[in-house]
Amino acid sequence: MKILAIAGSNSETSINKQLVTYAASLIENADVEIVDMNNFEMPIYKHQREVESGVPQEATDLAAKIDGADILLISLSEHNGTYSSAFKNVFDWTSRIKNRAVWNEVPMLLMATAPGGRGGLGVLEAAAKRFPLHGGNVVDTFSLPFFNDNFDKEAQKISNEEKDNELKEKIQKISAIESILEK
């Protein structure tokens, strides 16, 4: 099983990258690739730029990674209630590839975390509504509030037993869907 784990942040110390990496580690016998948004930096999307230069190769490269995945794990950082500008730009460019839906109906678990009590719920709600319009097969969502209190940075895992069990249940759910699809 091929897992593509995407952290929707370009921070070098992204808490969402830590969360999505942990989530991916919960799927046994999987080939996991962690996507770093810094490898997909492109000029800010502008229609005129697209007409003049076409879609950047980085967007096509990400689309190929999505197409090669059996499951997408996506943890989005929240900036002012919505996507980070780094993620939004990659999303915008990838949406401009002709004859494709961005997420290509690959089953996904959407996640978010933040230092505060809402745990990135704003971006999670926005993505859960928007992604299906772009081929997103959102199986479930997960929010981890108070990241600094609920995630053991040394052990690189969720320290809050209730939230850890919740994530494990959602990982089992998406893994089971993939197992059914393989048959």
N, C-alpha and C positions, 0 to 999 in steps of 0.2 A: 504494500500500500504506500502510495506517494503522498506525503503531506507537505503542503506549502504553507508556511507560517509567516504571516505578514504583520509587522508592527508599523502602524500608521504614524510614524514619527521619524524625524531625522536627528533626534537627540542621540549623542554618543552614550548617554547613560539612561536611555529610555526605560521607564518602568513598564510600559506596554510591551517592549521587546522582552523584558524579563518575564512578564506574565505569559506571553505567547510561546516563549521558549519552554517554560515549565509545562504549559498545556500540551505542547507537542511531545514532551518527554513521557506523558501519560499513555500514549498510544504505543502498544507493544508491537515489535517486528515491523516498524514503519521506516521508510526512507524519508527523512525529514530535511527540508531545506528552509533555512531562516532567511527571509528577505530583508535586506537593509535598504531603507529608502534612500540612503546616501548613494547607493549604486544606480539610482534611477533619477538623478537630478537632470532636469531639462529646463529649457527656457520657459518662462511663464506662458501658459497657453494664451494665444491670441489668434483669431480667425485668419487675419492677414498673414501671420507667420506660417500658419498651416498651409495656406494657399501658395505662398512663396517657396516654402521648404519641405512641405509634407510632414508626416508624423515622424517624430524622432525614433531612432532605432531602439532606444531604451524602452519606449512604450510597447513596441513590437516584441522585444525580449521578455518583458513582464507578461504580455499576453501568452506567449509560448509557454512560460512557466505555469501560468494558470491552466492552460489547456492540458498540460502534462500531469496535473495533480488529480488525485482521487478525492482529497478533502482539503478545504481551505480553512485555516485557523487565522482569524484576523482580529488583532487587538488595536483599537484606535485610540490615539491620544485626543484629548478634548482641549481645544483652544477656543475660548469664548463661546462655548456651547456647541461647537461643531468640529469638523475635521481640521487637522493641522494643515497649514498651507502647503507643506511638502507633500502630504498624501493627496490633497485635493488636486494639485497640479498633475500628479501622476495619474490619478483617476480621470481627470479631464482629457489628457492626451490619449490615454488608452481607450476612452470612449469614442475617440475620433477615428479609430481603425475601421475601415470599411467592412461591412457585412459581418460584424461580430457584436455580440453582447459582451460587455466587459468581463463578467464573471462566468460566462459560458455554462450556466446551470450547475456548476460544480458545488456539491453540498458544502455549506460553510457554517462554522460556529463563529458568531460575532461576539467580541469581548471588548471591554474597556476597563481601565482602572485609573484612579486619580488619588492624590493625597487627601482629598475631601470626602465628605459623607455621601455625596451622590455617585461617586465612583465612575464618572464619565457617562452618566445616563443620558445627557443631552446628545452627545455624539452617537451613542448607541441607538437611541430612538430615531435620530435622523437617518442613520445608515440602514436600520431595519425597514424604514419606509422607502428609502431611495434605492437601495441595492436591487430589490426585485424588479425594478423598472429597467435595470441594466443586466438582466440575466442572473441575478443573485438568488441562489437557492438557500435561503436562510433557514437552517434547521432549528437553531436555538440561539439564545443570547446569554451572556454572563457578565455581571458587573462586580468588580472588587473595590469596595469603598475603602477609604483610609489605608492606602497601600502601605505606608510606612509602619502601620501597626499590625497589618494582616499578612505581610509577606516577609519571610526570613531571607534577607539579602545574602547572608553567608551560605545558607543551605540551598538557596535559589528555589524556594517552594512556598506555597501558601501556609502560613502558620495558624490561621484561624480554622479550626477543625470543621465547623459548619460550612464555611465557604469552600474549603478544600473538597469536602464531600459533594457539595453542589456541583463544582466544576467536574469532578470525576464522573458524576452521573451524566452530565451533559456530554462529556467525552465518550462515555460508553454509548450514549444515544447516537451520536454522529458516526461512531465506528460501526455500530450495528447497521445503520443505513448503508454504509459503504459495503459491508459484508453481503447484504441483500442484493445490492446492485451488481456485485461481482458474480453472483450465481446465475 
